[in-house]
C-alpha cells in the first residue's frame, strides 16, 4: 500500500462533543459526501489487496498488515448498501484509530478537511431503515454542499460490526 497523506494529529485531550466547531475529513461513497471527525483518522492510504477472512461478513473485505498491526478493512459502500464497489486509483482506505483499535475503511475518494461550526450542523432526519440514524451526528452544510456526518465511534463499536469494544 502506498501512503497518500497523513493528516495532522491532534495531541492532548479530545475536544468535547459540545465544542462549537468540528473538523472533519470528507469522503465520497457513490453520489453522497460524508464526513468523520479528523481526530479519529490515523492516516490515508491507497487501496491495496487484502487477505480475505473465511466466513466474515461481506462488508469486511479482509485484513492487511500495516507496519506489524493486523488491520481489518471494511468497505463502507457494501456496509451502507450503496451498490457494487469498484476499486481504482481514487479508492482510499481511511485508517482509523478508535478506542485504541486500528480499523481501515474503504471509501470511493477523500475530498478534503473542513471545519464546521455548530450552526452548520443540523440534526439528521429520520430515514427509516435506509440508514440507522443512530450512527449519524447530523448533516453538515457548507455552501451548496451537504455532508452526512457519521459518528464513526458508534458505527465501528456497534454490535453488528463487532470490531471494537464499546467506546464510552
Backbone torsions as a table, in degrees:
resi	resn	phi	psi	omega
1	UNK	NA	133.4	177.7
2	UNK	-92.7	130.1	178.9
3	UNK	-74.7	133.8	-178.5
4	UNK	-96.5	-54.8	-172.8
5	UNK	-162.2	143.0	173.7
6	UNK	-113.2	115.8	-179.8
7	UNK	-66.9	159.3	178.7
8	UNK	-61.7	134.9	179.0
9	UNK	-87.6	144.4	180.0
10	UNK	-102.0	118.1	-178.6
11	UNK	-92.7	158.8	177.0
12	UNK	86.8	-163.9	-176.2
13	UNK	-69.0	145.3	177.3
14	UNK	-70.6	148.9	178.5
15	UNK	-65.5	139.6	179.3
16	UNK	-65.6	153.6	-177.9
17	UNK	-61.2	-22.8	-178.9
18	UNK	-85.6	4.4	179.4
19	UNK	-54.6	146.4	-176.5
20	UNK	-80.1	-8.0	180.0
21	UNK	-131.7	147.4	178.1
22	UNK	-132.5	121.5	177.8
23	UNK	-95.4	122.6	-174.9
24	UNK	-126.3	147.8	168.7
25	UNK	-90.2	127.4	-179.2
26	UNK	-100.9	142.8	-179.9
27	UNK	-146.5	162.1	180.0
28	UNK	-112.4	146.5	170.1
29	UNK	-135.0	110.9	-175.5
30	UNK	63.7	-129.3	-178.2
31	UNK	-92.1	-3.2	-174.6
32	UNK	-100.9	153.0	178.3
33	UNK	-113.5	132.7	-176.2
34	UNK	-120.3	165.1	175.8
35	UNK	-142.0	142.7	173.8
36	UNK	-132.1	153.3	-179.3
37	UNK	-57.2	125.1	-177.2
38	UNK	-63.1	-24.3	-178.7
39	UNK	-67.1	-16.0	178.7
40	UNK	-89.8	-11.5	-175.2
41	UNK	-88.4	125.2	177.7
42	UNK	-91.5	-44.7	178.6
43	UNK	-167.0	167.9	176.0
44	UNK	-117.0	137.4	-178.1
45	UNK	-138.0	154.5	172.2
46	UNK	-70.0	153.7	179.5
47	UNK	-74.1	134.8	179.3
48	UNK	-134.6	168.5	-179.5
49	UNK	-58.1	145.0	178.3
50	UNK	-119.0	160.0	174.9
51	UNK	-92.7	117.4	-178.7
52	UNK	-67.6	148.9	176.0
53	UNK	-113.9	126.6	-178.7
54	UNK	-60.0	140.5	176.3
55	UNK	64.3	12.7	176.7
56	UNK	-76.3	151.1	175.4
57	UNK	-57.4	155.2	-175.5
58	UNK	-57.4	-36.6	-176.9
59	UNK	-72.8	-14.9	173.7
60	UNK	-89.5	103.0	-174.9
61	UNK	-66.4	-30.0	-178.2
62	UNK	148.5	-151.3	-179.3
63	UNK	-133.0	156.3	172.3
64	UNK	-130.0	157.0	175.2
65	UNK	-96.3	111.1	-178.0
66	UNK	-110.1	96.6	-179.4
67	UNK	49.8	46.4	175.7
68	UNK	89.8	-4.1	177.9
69	UNK	-106.9	128.7	177.2
70	UNK	-82.5	118.8	-172.3
71	UNK	-116.2	120.7	173.9
72	UNK	-69.9	142.1	-178.5
73	UNK	-115.0	120.6	-179.3
74	UNK	-107.9	128.9	176.2
75	UNK	-90.3	110.5	-174.7
76	UNK	-70.2	-25.1	178.0
77	UNK	-67.1	-39.8	177.0
78	UNK	-70.6	-43.9	-178.6
79	UNK	-58.1	-43.4	-178.1
80	UNK	-90.8	8.6	178.3
81	UNK	53.9	53.2	-177.9
82	UNK	-107.1	30.9	177.3
83	UNK	95.5	-179.9	-177.7
84	UNK	-75.5	125.3	179.5
85	UNK	-73.3	150.2	170.8
86	UNK	-126.0	145.0	-175.5
87	UNK	-114.1	122.5	-179.9
88	UNK	-140.7	-165.5	-176.0
89	UNK	-68.5	-14.6	179.7
90	UNK	-93.3	-15.0	-178.7
91	UNK	-63.4	134.0	-175.0
92	UNK	-127.9	145.0	170.0
93	UNK	-105.3	118.3	174.6
94	UNK	-90.1	115.0	179.9
95	UNK	-88.2	119.7	-176.2
96	UNK	-106.7	149.6	171.4
97	UNK	-121.3	105.7	-176.1
98	UNK	-124.3	118.5	179.5
99	UNK	57.7	33.1	179.4
100	UNK	81.8	-0.7	179.4
101	UNK	-105.8	136.9	-179.8
102	UNK	-99.1	128.8	-178.2
103	UNK	-136.9	142.5	176.3
104	UNK	-104.6	140.7	-177.1
105	UNK	-124.7	116.7	-179.5
106	UNK	-83.7	127.1	176.8
107	UNK	-130.3	163.4	-177.9
108	UNK	-66.0	-43.3	177.3
109	UNK	-165.1	159.4	174.9
110	UNK	-107.5	131.9	-176.4
111	UNK	-90.1	-69.0	-176.4
112	UNK	-165.0	-173.4	175.3
113	UNK	-114.3	126.9	179.1
114	UNK	-131.0	158.0	176.0
115	UNK	-111.8	126.7	179.1
116	UNK	-108.9	137.7	173.7
117	UNK	-85.8	165.5	179.7
118	UNK	-57.0	-35.0	-179.0
119	UNK	-67.8	-23.2	-178.7
120	UNK	-87.1	-3.9	-178.1
121	UNK	-109.2	117.7	-179.2
122	UNK	-108.2	150.0	177.8
123	UNK	-62.1	147.6	179.6
124	UNK	-73.7	135.6	176.2
125	UNK	-71.6	154.9	176.2
126	UNK	-70.0	124.8	-175.8
127	UNK	-118.9	22.5	177.4
128	UNK	61.2	-137.2	-175.6
129	UNK	-89.7	-0.2	-178.4
130	UNK	-61.8	-48.0	178.7
131	UNK	-148.8	128.2	179.8
132	UNK	-67.8	112.1	-176.0
133	UNK	-72.2	-4.3	173.3
134	UNK	-59.8	-25.8	-176.0
135	UNK	-96.4	10.5	180.0
136	UNK	-112.1	138.0	172.3
137	UNK	-79.6	-39.0	-179.3
138	UNK	158.7	-159.3	178.6
139	UNK	-116.8	129.3	178.1
140	UNK	-98.4	138.4	178.6
141	UNK	-117.9	132.0	179.2
142	UNK	-142.2	104.3	-173.5
143	UNK	54.2	-120.3	-179.1
144	UNK	-90.6	-1.2	-177.3
145	UNK	-88.1	144.1	173.9
146	UNK	-122.6	121.8	-178.9
147	UNK	-108.7	134.1	173.1
148	UNK	-88.3	113.0	-175.6
149	UNK	-91.1	115.1	-175.1
150	UNK	-95.1	132.0	172.6
151	UNK	-83.6	89.4	-171.0
152	UNK	-66.5	-29.8	175.3
153	UNK	-60.1	-51.0	-178.1
154	UNK	-64.3	-41.5	-178.2
155	UNK	-64.1	-50.2	-175.6
156	UNK	-72.4	-22.6	179.4
157	UNK	-99.2	7.5	179.2
158	UNK	-65.8	154.1	178.9
159	UNK	-58.7	-36.8	-178.8
160	UNK	-61.3	-43.5	-179.3
161	UNK	-74.3	-45.2	176.6
162	UNK	62.3	23.3	-175.7
163	UNK	-94.7	-30.6	-171.0
164	UNK	-133.9	142.2	174.6
165	UNK	-61.0	153.4	178.8
166	UNK	-53.2	132.1	179.0
167	UNK	-92.2	125.2	-177.9
168	UNK	-88.3	NA	NA
